[in-house]
Amino acid sequence: MNSENVSICEKIVSSSYIRQGSQARRSHEQLIRVLLEQGKCPEEGWSESTIELFLNELAVMDSNNFLGNCGVGEREGRVASSLVARRHYRLIHGIGRSGDVSAVQPKAAGSSLLNKLTNSVVLDIIKVAGVRSVSSCFVVPMATGMSLALCFLTLRHRRPRARYIIWPRIDQKSCFKAMITAGFEPVVVENVLEGDELRTDLEAVMRKIEELGAENILCVHSTTSCFAPRVPDRLEELAEMCAKHDIPHIVNNAYGVQSSKCMHLIQQGARVGRIDAFVQSLDKNFMVPVGGAIIAGFDESFIQEISQMYPGRASASPSLDVLITLLTLGASGYKKLLRDRKEMYGHLAQELRKLAEARGERLLHTPHNPISLAMSLDGLQAQSGQAVTQLGSMLFTRQVSGARVVPLGKQQVVSGHTFRGFMSHSEGYPCPYLNAASAIGITRDDVALCVKRLDKCLKSLRKEACPEETSTAPPGGDNDSAEDVPRIIPNDINSLSIVNGSFPEVKEAMFSHIPSLQLLLLNSNAFTTIRDDAFSGLPHLEYLFIESNKIETTSRYTFRGLRDLTHLSLANNNIKALPRDLFIDLDSLIELDLRGNMLECDCRAKWLMTWLKSTNATVSDVFCAGPDDMKGKRLNDLASLHNDCISTDFVLHQSVGAESLSVDTFSYKDDVYVAIAAPSTECCMVMEWDHIEMNFRSYDNITGQSIVGCKSVIIDDQIFVIVAQLFGGSHIYKFDEAQSKFTKFQDIEVTKISKPNDIEAFQIGSEWFFVIADSSKAGLSTLYKWNDKGFYSYQSLHEWFRDTDAEFINLDGKAHLILASRSQVPVIYQWDKSTQKFLQHGEIPNMEDVVAVKAFHIKEELYLAMTRYIGDSKVLKWTNKQMSEVQALPSRGSMIMQPFSFKERYYLALGSDYTFSHIYLWDEEKKVFRKFKEVYIQAPRSFTVVSTDRRDFVFSSSFKGNTLIFEHIIIDLSL
């Protein structure tokens, strides 16, 4: 609809309506324009109307949809069935040309554009999933096995003498047949058993390379995604081996995109060694129909060569399916699916572990497999080997798909090769097992049903089946019949009263054998507990009166499923608290009676207070029985319990196995990184935040000698890391995006710096600087300046004072630098605009032997945290042109007192070498810090705040133990 047509429309329909409609259409077109310009998956998903508009626009660009087109060739996009045409959005020509599956078709501009855009969007998602340095990919309309064969055939041209493919064993027929189909001889390398895990035998791979000769080996064919107890291959070591011996490396990443651990292995393998291509399935990673794969790699010319190996044109269906899916989800939607999958992995492991323990089995310990889990079946094997194989059949007939039962000693011939212990990835795995995978899209219902049905199958096979259910038992129940409800009651009655009953609890589905009930009265009974789903199976229940009982516990899902319930009474039960969202399923509720209870109006009642303000039901007055300050008040009248019901905590999120002296953080292209100075490992460890696994993982290591500081500076979109060392001089490293690692950029003059103790980087106007505090007796703390080519020594500050720390601050709009020293009180330098240098301006009196100084603000007021190893550390405040003491904190043995804040909460972390470290919280009323929490950290040296994905962390470096990562969490006390 162009502007001319819009003008005509305005003559037919009110122009204001047309303009509104035209604006709505432009909103759709703007999304399409951004996609075309950026070639990236949109952050937020599109609506179906936008997607269909886009696809229809593409379709009209193909010749089969031209008005008046005359086709006289053998392939003109003719489709006999209009249903088939609509199924493909009339994009009929497919993708590619006879010589290249990625080539553009002259008669199908729309389909060609679809192909190019799909490849571009998929490339973006691969980067999002963790392989950030991938350079090229394309979608091929073949599943993983044939796509691997295409890679092998391409390598044939590069290595014509090669006959062998080295393949660490994985019992998946498609991998093996791909090598045979391509005309090569697989060299099977058996895995080694480490604990419960089957891992790559690197020594055996090396022996095969030496035995066969590198020139006779087409490639190493490794695997990331596999069934436990097999775990991903040691990709980094294999990649290094391939690079060393100049052997190509093809990775089967079948369903690895959904695991950031698998993607990280590929990223790291490519960074330290050689990976030529990695292949992944579309259906397993993106939940689309079977029939497509993605071939990706780090050398664009090689990936293009693979696409040219594909003979003929190809179906556009896989490309269309994955593009529609990713446009629907958006990058954020896909990342959420990946996070959900990871969460379900933990849940599946927990449920399988509980079942295994209950049945005398165990969940195999396979921590290196991030997707699949395995449970031993030793008990079944002891009973009968036949029972193990029978279990698989029983599960399938009970509609449990995907679970694999692996017996002992199975032998199978695949394309002429005999595999012993087939399915177990090993000739002699020590036990039979069942495995299941937490793959993308799995739900809690899937897990619950699988575990429940598996449990029943195990019971049946072990002759422990439950007694047969009677016709009065709850449908689908586990034989917990309602023994206290007479079974002689006709099942077609519509009302039931139970008074003065002696049963101790209302069990799950207790009344489900009377499905016609419309009214149920439970008065003056002895029960104290009402279980989840107590009234399930009563679809017609409208009136439920539970009065004058002795209820102590009501489960959260007591009333689940009662969507037709209109009247509910819980009067006179002496209830003190109701579980959160108790009434969430009661969509039809008209009246609720809560009189005569002893409700405590504490944080547990916060949800009820909120619900009372939003419900349309008529609710009796709810009076508070406590606490004392609330007694007698109506809960309905309370304004809020929010402030009283929110607390915070610091919980250990992750431990990094290295001692450290400092931690710095920086962001680059929407990713968050930390640089950890780890002298014991002789490196500056660069870690990145994994948006999928939700933890910090290794990204790069900058090696050195006795590294004491790693400070990042980002200038004009360039990342530099200043690495201060005690020996061998200090250096500056720059991030090389092409290599995805840091490379040395510049040396810092050894004569200037003898014993660096702190690095501080800052900007004055548009100029960048950093200062190194030198703590040697003859030290010379030095200021360095950036000149567009590098950093150079700009100003020498005072010497002979054994400086311990530098802090850049802004006082009254002017740049200042504070130097803390072992041998004098902290000195303040002020930036002089005329000389463009720091000039000594003053000092902070009565603060001898300060080891660290940190500036911070509380509501625009400037404070300093002054750390002292002996004596009291102090908090100072800038007022009336001077620093005045606010608070002294005992700090014997402290090397760091670090202020930080999260969400308007101001903290102070005071480390200790001798005892527990303390976290203090600012008391806004008293204007001092109050002790908040004790944490045990061995010799802490820094506390660094890192925020990402709406989560907040504190890195604590330790001179004598692991670097600890604490997460700052909000605790809702009403839950």
C-alpha positions, 0 to 999 in steps of 0.5 A: 500500500503505497502513498498514492493508494493511501490517498485514494483510500482516504477518499473512500473511508474517513482519512483519520481512519486510513491514517491510523491504519496506514500507521499500523502498517508502517509499524509492521514495515519498520520491523521488516526494514530493521530485519533487512538492514541488520540481518539479525534475529529481532530481540522481541518476537513478531506477531503472526500478521507481521510474519505473514505480511513479510512472507507474502511480500517475498512471495510476490517477488518470485516469478510464479507469482508475477501477474501475467507471467508466462512460464515455458520451462520445465520448472516454473513453480507450478503446484497442482494443489492450492493447499500445498501452495498455501502451505509454502506461502507460494514460495515454490522455487526453492533455494540455490541453483544447480551449482550452489545451494546458497546462490541467487535464483534470477527467477526467484528473488523472494526465495533467494532473499528468504534464503539469505536472511535465514542464514543471516538470522541463524548465524546471529542466533549461533552467536547468541548461543555462545559461538561468538567468533563464527563467521559463516553458516547456511541452512541445508535441507538435509538432516545432520547425517547427510550434512556431515557427509557433505562436509566430508566430501568437500574435504576430499578435494582438499585432501585427495590422499586421505582415507581415514576419519578418526572418530571417538566412538558414539553409538549413533548410526547416522554419524557412522553411516555419514563417513561410510557414505562419503567413501571413507574408513572410520577409525573408531576410538573407544572411550575411556571410563572416568567415574561413571562418564565415558570420555575421549581417549586423547592418547588413543587418538594421538596413537592413531594419528601417528600410526596412520600418518596425518596426511592419510587422515581426512579429519577428526570427527568429534561430538558435543551432544550425546546420550549420557553416560557418554559426555561431549568430546574434549574439544579443546584438546582435539582442536589443539591436536588437529592444529598441531598436525594440520588435520581438519576437524569436523564437529557433530553438534547435533543438538548442542545449540541448546546448551551453552556448554556445548557451544562454549566448547566449540568457541574455545576449541576454535580459539585455541586450535582448529575446528573447520565446521560444526553441524547442528540439527534444526529440529532438535535445536529449534523445534521445527519439523525434521529435515534440515541442518545448519553447517557453520564454521570460522572460515567463510571460504570453506563454508562457501565451498561446502555449499557449492558441493551440494548438487542441485537446488534445494527445498526452502521448507527448512529455511522457511520453518526456522525463519518463521520460528525465530521471528516468532520467538525473537532472540529473547524468546529463544534465550528464555527457552534455553534458560528454561531447558537448563532449569528443567535439566536440574528438575529432571535430575532431581526427580530421577535421583529421587526415583532411583534412590527409592528403587535402589538404583542411582543417578549416574554422575555425568556432570560433563553432559549438560543435556542427557542423564542416565539412571542405573538399572542394576536391580532389574539386571539382577532380577532378569536381563530380559526385564531391562529390555522389557522396560523400554517396551513398557515405557513406549506403550505407556506413551513415554517417548525418548527414554532409552534403555541400554542393556548389557552386551548388545552387539550390532553390525552397522555398515559392516562394522561390529559394535560390541556393547552397542548403544552404550558407547563402550565395549564394556560399560559396567551397568545397564541404564536408562537415559533421558534428555532435558531437551529444548521444549521439555516441560514439568508435565513431561518430567512428572508423567515420565517419572510416574510412569517409569516408577509404575513400570519398575514396580510392575517388573519387580513384582511390586505392583499396587493392588488392583484399583476398584471402580471407586478409586480416584481416576489416575490416583496412586491407591490413596483411597478416601477411606473415611468417605463411605464408598457406598454413597451413590456416585450421582448425588449432588450434595454431601455433608460430613459433620463430626468426622474423625479423619485427620486430613482431606486427601488428594481427590478424596471426593472424586468418586462422586463427580456430580457433587454441587454442594459439599459441607465439611463442618466440625470435623477433626482434620487438621490438614487439607492436601493439594488437589483435595477437591479435584474430580469435582467439575460441578462443585459450586458451594463448598463450606469448610467451617469450625474445623481445626485446620493447621495446614492448607496446601497451596493448591487445595482448590485447584481446578474448582473453576465453577465454585461460586461460594466458599466458606472457611469460617471459624477454623482458627486459621493463622495463615493462608498459603500464597495464591490459594484462590487463584483458580477460583474464577467464578467465585462470588462470595468468600467467608473468612470470619472467625479465624486468627490471621496474622497480618505479617508478611505471609498475609501480603498476598491476601491483602493484594488479592482482597483489593483486586478480587470481584468477589464479596469477602467478609471483613478480615481482622488481624489477630496479630502482630500486636501493632496490627491486632484488630485492624482490617487487612482490607484497610492496610495500605501496604506491607511491602517495606516490611516484607522485603529483605536481601541476602548475599548467597554463593553463586559460583566459585572460581578455582584460583587465588586472586588479588583483584577483579575488574569488569567491563562490557562489550557489545552487550556482553559482560566480562570480568578480568581476574588477577590470579598470580598463583596461576600466572595469568589474568583470567578473563571470564564472560557471563553466559546468558544461557547457563547463567554463570561466569565461564572462562573466555581467555587467559592473559599469561604473565608473572606475578600478576597483581592487577588487571584493569580494563579500559574501553576507548573508541570501542577498543578494549585494553587490559592493563596488566600490572606485574611484580616481575618482568614489567607490566604490559597492555593487552588489546582485544583482537576480535578476529582471533577472539582473544587478547594480544600484547599491545604495549609494554609499560616502562620498567624503570617507571614502575617497580612494585605496582599495587593498584591501577586506576583508569579514568577520563578527564574531558575527552582524554583517557588516563590511568595511574599506577600506584607504586608501593616500593620504597623507591617507587614512583607512582605514574600517570599515563595518557592515551594519544590514539596510538598507545599510552605514554608516561605523562606525569610522575607523582610523589616518590618514596612514600610506598603508595598503596592505592589511587582513587579518582574522584570529582570534588565540586566539579573538579577532578581530583586524585587521592594517593594512599600511602604506607608512610604518610596520610593520604594526599589529594591532587587536583587537576590543573586546567592550565598546566594539564597536570595534577598538582598537590592540593591537600591531605586527609589528616589523622589517617596514617597507614591507609592501605585503600581508599574508595569513593562512593555516593549516597543520594548525591553526597560524597563519602570516602571509605578509608581502609586500615590494616591496623586500627579502625577503618573510617567512613568520611563525608565531604562537607563544607570543603573538607572531609569529616569523620562519619563512622569508625569500624574496627578492622584489624587485619583488613586490606579492603573496605569496599562500598557498593550499592544495589537498588537503593541499598548501600553496602560496605564490605569490610574484609579481614585476614584474621576472622570473618569479613563483614557486610554492612548496610546503610541505615538511612535514619541513623546515617551510619552503616549497620552490620548486616552479614558475616561471610567467610573469605580467606584473605579478601583483597577486593570486592567488585560489583558485576550486574548482568541480565537483571542480576547482581553479583559481588566478586570477592578476590582471595589471596589464600583461597578460591575467588568467590562470586556472591549473588545479591538477591531480593527476598520476599518474606511474604512467600 
